[in-house]
Amino acid sequence: MYHYKEEIAPVTRHCDRPGCEEPGEHRAPKTRGEAPDYYWFCLEHVREYNKQWDYFSGMSREEIEDFQRDAAFGHRPTWSQQMRASWNTHTLHTRLREFMHGTGNGEKHYPPPIPEKYRKALDILDLAHPVARPEIKARYKVLVKQYHPDVNQGDKMAEERFKTITASYRLLIEEYAP
C-alpha cells in the first residue's frame, strides 16, 4: 500500500551560523523590511542572535516614536473623527449629486434597481423611483383625501384601496425614503 507521508523526506536545513551542523529549525529576520528574508538557526544560535538583534538600529528617535505610535493601530492610516466625518459627508454628497444628476460631462447615472415590494408600493402611490420623502408625503395626502372611508360613505373598494395606500406609504417612509 502507498503511503504519501512515508514517501516525503522532511526538509532539513542546517544552522546558518558558520561551522554549526545542528538543524536550523528557528528563523530570524535578516532585516526589518516589508518582505523580510530569514536566517535559519539552531536553538542556541537563534537565542544568541535575538539578544543582539535591534529592530530599531539605524532609526532616529523621531522615527522610533512614530513607529511606536503607529503600532497601536496596526500601522494603518488613521484620521480624527471630525476630519473623517466631514470628509465622508462631503464625499457622500458629491457622490449622491453625481448619482442623481450625472457627472457634468454628459454622462448620466441611473439609479440601481429597487426590490419588488418598494416598486409595488411606488406603483400604488403612482410615484417613480427615485423619490424623496416630501414627495411621498404629498402624494399620500392627495390619495388619502380621495380614498378615505369617511369621504366614500362605506364603499368597500375605496376602503380596501385606502388600506393598500396606507400600507404602501408606511413601507416607503420607514424603509425606502432617505
C-alpha positions in Angstrom: 0.0 0.0 0.0 1.2 3.5 -0.9 1.5 6.0 2.0 2.2 9.5 0.9 3.7 10.7 4.2 6.2 7.9 4.2 7.5 8.9 0.7 8.3 12.5 1.6 11.6 13.1 3.3 11.5 16.0 5.8 13.4 19.1 4.7 16.4 19.6 6.9 18.2 22.9 7.0 21.5 23.4 8.7 22.0 26.2 11.1 23.2 29.4 9.2 25.9 30.0 11.8 29.2 29.1 10.1 30.6 25.9 11.4 27.4 24.7 13.1 26.0 21.4 11.9 22.8 21.4 14.0 19.4 21.6 12.2 18.2 25.2 11.5 14.7 25.0 12.9 14.2 28.6 14.1 14.0 31.5 11.8 15.3 35.0 12.5 14.9 38.1 10.2 17.9 39.4 8.4 16.3 42.9 8.0 13.2 44.8 9.1 12.0 45.2 5.5 8.4 44.7 4.1 9.2 41.2 2.9 11.9 40.0 5.3 14.4 37.4 4.4 15.3 34.9 7.2 18.3 33.2 8.7 17.7 29.7 10.0 19.4 28.9 13.3 19.5 26.1 15.8 18.0 27.0 19.2 21.3 28.0 20.8 22.3 30.4 17.9 18.8 31.9 17.5 18.9 32.9 21.2 22.3 34.4 20.7 21.1 36.3 17.5 18.0 37.6 19.2 20.0 39.0 22.1 22.0 41.2 19.8 19.1 42.0 17.3 17.9 45.6 17.4 14.9 46.2 15.2 15.3 50.0 15.6 19.0 50.2 14.7 19.6 53.0 12.1 16.4 54.8 13.0 16.3 58.2 14.6 14.5 58.8 17.9 11.6 60.5 16.0 11.2 57.5 13.6 11.1 55.2 16.5 8.4 57.2 18.3 6.4 57.4 15.0 6.7 53.6 14.7 5.5 53.0 18.2 2.6 55.4 17.8 1.5 53.7 14.6 1.9 50.3 16.1 -1.2 51.0 18.3 -3.3 51.0 15.1 -1.5 48.2 13.2 0.4 50.7 11.1 -2.8 51.6 9.2 -3.7 55.2 8.4 -6.0 57.0 10.8 -7.9 60.3 10.8 -9.6 62.2 13.5 -13.3 61.7 13.8 -14.0 65.3 12.9 -11.9 65.2 9.8 -13.3 61.8 8.8 -16.9 62.8 9.3 -16.5 66.0 7.2 -14.7 64.1 4.5 -17.3 61.4 4.4 -20.2 63.8 4.4 -18.7 65.9 1.6 -17.8 62.8 -0.4 -21.2 61.3 0.2 -23.0 64.5 -1.0 -20.7 64.7 -4.1 -21.4 61.1 -5.0 -25.1 61.4 -4.4 -25.2 64.5 -6.6 -23.3 62.7 -9.4 -25.6 59.7 -9.0 -28.8 61.8 -9.3 -27.7 64.4 -11.9 -24.7 62.9 -13.7 -21.1 63.9 -13.5 -21.4 67.0 -15.6 -19.6 65.6 -18.6 -22.7 64.4 -20.3 -22.6 61.0 -18.6 -25.9 60.1 -16.9 -26.0 57.8 -13.9 -29.1 55.7 -13.5 -30.3 54.6 -10.0 -29.9 50.9 -9.2 -32.9 48.7 -9.3 -35.0 48.5 -6.2 -36.7 45.5 -4.5 -40.1 44.4 -5.8 -42.0 45.4 -2.7 -40.8 49.0 -3.0 -41.6 49.1 -6.7 -45.1 47.9 -6.0 -45.6 50.4 -3.2 -44.4 53.2 -5.5 -46.9 52.0 -8.2 -49.7 52.1 -5.7 -48.9 55.7 -4.8 -48.3 56.4 -8.5 -44.7 57.5 -7.9 -41.4 56.7 -9.7 -38.0 55.7 -8.3 -36.0 57.6 -7.1 -38.4 59.7 -4.9 -37.8 61.8 -1.8 -39.7 61.8 1.5 -41.6 65.1 0.8 -42.9 63.7 -2.5 -44.2 60.6 -0.8 -45.9 62.5 1.9 -47.5 64.9 -0.6 -48.8 62.1 -2.8 -50.1 60.2 0.3 -52.1 63.3 1.4 -53.8 63.6 -2.0 -54.7 59.9 -2.1 -56.0 59.9 1.5 -58.4 62.7 0.7 -59.6 60.8 -2.3 -60.0 57.3 -0.8 -60.7 57.9 2.9 -63.7 55.8 4.1 -65.4 58.9 5.6 -65.4 60.6 2.2 -66.6 57.5 0.3 -69.5 56.6 2.7 -68.8 52.9 3.2 -67.6 52.0 -0.3 -65.7 48.7 0.3 -63.5 49.1 -2.7 -62.4 52.6 -1.6 -61.8 51.3 1.9 -59.5 48.5 0.5 -57.7 50.9 -1.7 -57.2 53.2 1.3 -55.7 50.3 3.3 -53.3 49.5 0.5 -52.3 53.1 0.1 -51.6 53.4 3.8 -49.6 50.2 4.0 -47.5 51.3 0.9 -46.9 54.8 2.5 -45.7 53.3 5.7 -43.3 50.9 3.9 -41.9 53.7 1.8 -41.5 56.2 4.7 -39.9 53.7 7.1 -37.7 51.7 4.8 -37.2 53.4 1.5 -37.2 57.2 1.6 -33.9 59.0 2.5 
